Amino acid sequence: MKWKFLWILLCSSPAYAFPEMIGHGYSSCKACHYDSSGGGPLTEYGHTIAEEILSVWSFQKEGDTFYGLVNTAPISLNGDFRTLFQHYEDSNIRLNQRFPMQREMSIGFDPSKNVSFIGSAGLYGPNATEYEYRRYYGKITLGKGLGIRAGRFMPAFGILQPDHTKATRELFGEGKESLNLEASLTSKWFEIFLTRIAGSNSGIATSSKPVVVQRDDRNGYAAKLSLFLMKGVQIGASYASLSDDASIPSNYLSYHAFVGNNKIWGFAEYQTWSNGDSKLYGTVGYAPIKGLWVKVEVNRASLDDPEVFGTIQLFPRPHYELLISGSQKQYFLITHVYL
């Protein structure tokens, strides 16, 4: 358990995706992210929304990619840089550390309105000296909400909340991208993803010092269905059937729900695994002013160890995010700059 925690801590980096945007009327992630299921680089529209909805204050068009200094359409450049300050203590581990979690650049190419290609390269975790290429894919929109995507990315499963150390992100978390073929359909009332997973989702961190490395080459299928019942109300379910290198099959089922608006909200995800394990993540949040979120989060990896966090998330200006969170076991500060 000790090594498992260290691996997740050192080699994960949250993707820039916020389920809270459902309360603003954005039921699907496709409008703001190149990644159909959320996370990763923002589209130009996504940068505009980050400026107008998330930021406490800003100058006009301050949220543009690279502050508007780079405008090379149909090519777009994006960057994500995160630093972690953390204290963690339990019966086995005591940690005090500061290190860069993510130093990543992404490039997008949009040869036409309905076709996009994305690639990223970055350094992840402490002491990283060699680049990892976690995402590279092409996607095409066929009209009426139908999309096809192929390449290396994270399959759609459950709620893509940004903290990949939470229990419900263990199955498909940052650094566990795989080679996939995905079909998606989005309408006014629902969104569905069907994914064929073809392996090669080993999250490997390279560094100048030895680290624990988990190789996880899985094959199988994943599916996710979300129902948009009304503005700010969404329910859904996900299913994954995977086999590892030893061809041992495992099944995973997830249920999620979101209820709220742009001021107050709550969402939760419950997972059951074929090994008998269950996982739960839930949060209740409040936005006293634009760009400031105050949240209570519950993270449960099993019935015996629920962890409750108090969290403050601040977006003072476009391109900046500050997150402060603490529980009985740990407290941490994450700074994020996105370009």
C-alpha positions in Angstrom: 0.0 0.0 0.0 2.9 2.3 0.8 4.5 1.9 -2.7 1.1 2.2 -4.3 0.5 5.6 -2.7 4.0 6.8 -3.7 3.4 5.8 -7.3 0.1 7.7 -7.5 1.6 10.7 -5.7 4.8 11.1 -7.7 3.6 10.2 -11.2 0.1 11.6 -11.5 -0.9 15.1 -12.7 -4.4 16.4 -12.8 -6.0 17.1 -16.1 -7.6 20.5 -16.5 -11.2 19.5 -16.4 -14.0 20.6 -14.0 -17.3 18.8 -13.7 -18.6 22.0 -11.9 -19.0 23.5 -15.4 -22.2 21.4 -15.7 -23.8 23.9 -13.3 -23.1 26.6 -15.9 -25.0 24.7 -18.5 -22.0 22.8 -20.1 -23.2 19.2 -20.0 -20.5 18.0 -22.5 -16.8 18.7 -22.4 -16.5 18.8 -26.2 -17.1 22.6 -26.5 -14.1 23.6 -24.4 -11.6 20.8 -24.7 -10.0 19.1 -27.7 -10.3 15.9 -25.7 -14.0 14.7 -26.2 -14.3 13.5 -22.6 -12.5 16.5 -21.0 -9.1 17.4 -19.8 -6.0 18.3 -21.7 -5.6 21.4 -23.9 -8.4 23.9 -24.2 -9.9 25.1 -27.5 -10.1 28.8 -28.2 -13.7 28.7 -27.0 -12.5 27.0 -23.8 -10.0 29.8 -23.2 -12.8 32.3 -23.6 -15.0 30.5 -21.1 -12.1 30.2 -18.6 -11.8 34.0 -18.8 -15.5 34.9 -18.7 -16.8 32.3 -16.2 -13.9 31.0 -14.1 -11.7 34.1 -13.5 -12.3 36.6 -10.7 -11.4 39.4 -13.1 -9.6 39.9 -16.4 -8.8 42.3 -19.2 -10.7 41.7 -22.5 -9.2 38.7 -24.3 -6.6 38.1 -21.6 -7.6 34.5 -21.6 -6.6 33.9 -25.2 -4.0 31.2 -25.8 -0.6 32.5 -24.8 -2.3 35.8 -24.0 -3.1 36.3 -27.7 0.6 36.6 -28.5 0.5 33.4 -30.6 -2.1 33.3 -33.3 -1.1 30.7 -35.9 -4.4 29.1 -36.9 -5.0 26.4 -37.8 -2.2 25.5 -35.4 -2.7 26.0 -31.6 -0.2 25.8 -28.8 -1.1 25.1 -25.2 0.9 24.6 -22.0 0.3 23.3 -18.5 2.6 23.8 -15.6 1.8 22.6 -12.0 3.7 22.6 -8.8 2.8 20.7 -5.6 3.6 21.6 -2.0 2.5 18.7 0.3 2.6 17.3 3.8 1.3 13.8 4.2 1.4 11.6 7.3 -0.2 8.3 8.3 1.0 5.2 10.2 3.4 4.2 7.4 4.5 7.4 5.7 5.6 11.0 6.6 6.3 13.3 3.7 7.1 16.9 3.3 7.8 17.9 -0.3 7.7 20.3 -3.1 8.1 19.4 -6.8 6.8 20.1 -10.3 4.0 17.7 -11.1 3.6 18.7 -14.7 5.5 20.6 -17.3 3.7 19.9 -20.6 3.3 21.5 -24.0 0.6 20.5 -26.5 0.1 21.3 -30.1 -3.2 21.1 -32.0 -3.7 21.2 -35.8 -7.2 21.9 -37.2 -7.0 21.5 -41.0 -10.8 21.9 -41.1 -13.7 22.7 -38.9 -14.5 19.0 -38.3 -11.0 17.5 -38.1 -8.3 17.9 -35.3 -5.0 16.4 -34.5 -3.5 16.7 -31.0 -0.1 15.8 -29.5 1.6 16.5 -26.2 5.0 16.0 -24.5 6.0 16.7 -21.0 7.9 16.0 -17.8 5.9 14.6 -15.0 6.9 14.2 -11.4 10.1 15.0 -9.5 13.5 14.5 -11.1 12.0 13.7 -14.5 14.6 14.1 -17.2 13.0 12.5 -20.3 9.8 13.5 -22.0 6.7 11.4 -22.0 4.2 11.5 -24.9 1.0 10.8 -23.1 -1.6 12.0 -25.7 -1.6 11.9 -29.5 -4.8 11.4 -31.4 -6.9 12.5 -34.3 -10.6 13.1 -34.2 -13.3 13.9 -36.8 -16.8 15.2 -36.2 -19.3 13.6 -38.7 -22.3 15.9 -37.9 -25.3 15.7 -35.6 -23.0 15.2 -32.6 -21.3 12.1 -33.9 -17.5 11.9 -33.4 -14.7 9.4 -34.1 -11.3 9.5 -32.3 -8.3 7.3 -32.6 -4.9 7.4 -30.9 -3.5 7.5 -27.3 -5.8 9.2 -24.7 -7.8 8.4 -21.6 -11.0 6.4 -22.2 -14.2 8.1 -21.0 -15.2 6.5 -17.7 -17.0 8.1 -14.8 -16.5 11.7 -13.7 -13.3 13.3 -14.9 -12.7 15.3 -11.8 -9.2 16.9 -11.9 -7.5 15.2 -8.9 -6.2 11.8 -10.1 -5.1 10.8 -6.6 -8.8 10.3 -5.6 -10.0 6.7 -5.4 -12.4 6.9 -8.4 -9.6 8.0 -10.7 -7.4 5.0 -10.0 -8.7 3.0 -12.9 -8.3 5.7 -15.6 -6.1 8.4 -14.3 -3.4 10.7 -15.8 -0.4 8.6 -16.9 -2.7 5.6 -17.7 -3.7 6.7 -21.2 -4.1 3.9 -23.7 -4.3 3.3 -27.4 -8.0 3.5 -28.3 -10.6 3.7 -31.0 -13.6 5.8 -29.8 -17.0 6.6 -31.1 -19.2 9.3 -29.3 -22.6 10.8 -29.8 -23.8 13.9 -28.1 -27.3 15.3 -28.2 -29.4 17.8 -26.2 -30.5 15.0 -23.9 -27.6 12.5 -23.6 -24.0 11.7 -24.5 -22.5 8.3 -25.1 -19.0 7.0 -25.5 -17.9 3.6 -26.8 -14.2 2.8 -26.7 -12.1 -0.1 -27.8 -9.0 -0.2 -25.7 -5.9 -1.8 -27.4 -3.4 -1.7 -24.6 -0.1 0.3 -24.1 -1.4 2.3 -21.2 1.8 1.9 -19.1 2.4 5.0 -17.0 6.2 5.1 -16.9 8.1 8.0 -15.3 11.7 8.4 -16.2 14.0 10.2 -13.9 17.6 10.4 -12.8 16.9 8.3 -9.7 15.2 4.9 -9.4 11.4 5.1 -9.0 8.7 2.6 -8.7 7.3 1.8 -12.1 3.9 0.2 -12.8 3.4 -1.4 -16.2 -0.2 -1.9 -17.0 -0.9 -3.1 -20.5 -4.7 -3.6 -20.6 -7.0 -4.5 -23.4 -10.8 -4.4 -23.5 -13.8 -2.1 -23.9 -15.3 0.9 -22.1 -18.6 2.6 -22.4 -20.1 5.7 -20.7 -23.7 7.1 -20.9 -24.7 10.5 -19.4 -28.3 11.7 -19.4 -28.9 15.5 -19.3 -32.2 15.7 -17.4 -32.3 19.5 -17.2 -29.8 22.3 -16.8 -27.5 21.5 -14.0 -28.9 17.9 -13.5 -27.0 15.0 -15.0 -26.9 11.3 -14.1 -25.0 8.5 -15.8 -23.2 5.2 -15.7 -19.9 3.7 -17.1 -18.8 0.2 -17.7 -15.4 -1.2 -18.5 -14.2 -4.8 -19.2 -10.5 -5.1 -19.2 -7.9 -7.9 -19.3 -4.2 -7.5 -18.4 -1.0 -9.2 -19.7 -2.1 -12.5 -18.1 -5.5 -12.3 -19.9 -7.3 -12.1 -16.5 -10.6 -10.3 -17.1 -11.9 -7.6 -14.7 -15.1 -5.7 -14.8 -15.8 -2.2 -13.5 -19.1 -0.3 -13.1 -19.5 3.3 -12.2 -22.5 5.5 -11.4 -22.4 9.3 -11.3 -24.7 12.2 -10.6 -24.5 16.0 -10.6 -27.0 18.5 -9.3 -26.5 22.2 -9.0 -26.0 25.6 -10.6 -23.3 28.2 -10.9 -23.4 29.0 -7.2 -23.9 25.7 -5.3 -23.6 22.1 -6.5 -23.0 18.6 -5.5 -21.8 15.6 -7.4 -20.7 12.0 -6.6 -19.4 8.9 -8.3 -19.7 5.3 -6.9 -17.7 2.4 -8.4 -17.8 -1.3 -8.0 -15.0 -3.6 -9.2 -15.2 -7.3 -9.9 -12.7 -8.1 -7.2 -15.3 -7.0 -4.6 -13.8 -3.5 -4.0 -15.9 -0.3 -4.1 -14.8 3.3 -4.3 -16.6 6.6 -3.7 -15.9 10.3 -4.4 -18.3 13.1 -3.6 -18.2 16.8 -3.2 -20.4 19.8 -2.2 -19.3 23.2 -3.4 -20.2 26.8 -3.1 -19.0 29.8 -5.2 -19.4 33.0 -3.1 -17.9 35.1 -5.9 -17.0 34.4 -9.5 -13.7 32.5 -9.6 -13.7 31.2 -6.0 -14.9 27.7 -5.1 -15.2 26.4 -1.5 -15.7 22.7 -1.3 -16.0 19.7 1.1 -14.8 16.5 -0.5 -15.2 12.8 0.6 -12.8 10.2 -0.8 -13.3 6.6 0.1 -11.1 3.8 -1.3 -13.0 1.2 0.8 -15.6 1.0 3.5 -12.9 1.5 6.2 -11.0 4.6 5.2 -13.1 7.6 4.2 -11.1 10.8 4.0 -12.8 14.2 4.2 -11.1 17.3 2.6 -11.8 21.0 2.9 -10.8 22.7 -0.3 -10.5 26.2 -1.7 -10.0 26.7 -5.4 -9.2 30.1 -6.7 -8.9 31.4 -10.3 -7.6 35.0 -9.8 -6.9 35.7 -13.4 -7.0 33.9 -16.7 -4.2 31.3 -17.0 -3.9 30.9 -13.2 -5.3 28.5 -10.7 -4.6 28.0 -7.0 -5.8 25.0 -5.0 -5.5 24.5 -1.2 -6.8 21.3 0.4 -6.5 19.5 3.7 -7.7 16.4 5.5 -6.8 14.6 8.7 -3.9 12.9 6.8 -2.6 15.6 4.6 -2.6 19.2 3.3 -1.4 20.5 0.0 -1.1 23.4 -2.3 -1.1 23.2 -6.0 -0.3 26.1 -8.3 -1.3 25.8 -12.0 -0.4 28.0 -15.0 -2.1 27.1 -18.3 -1.3 28.9 -21.6 
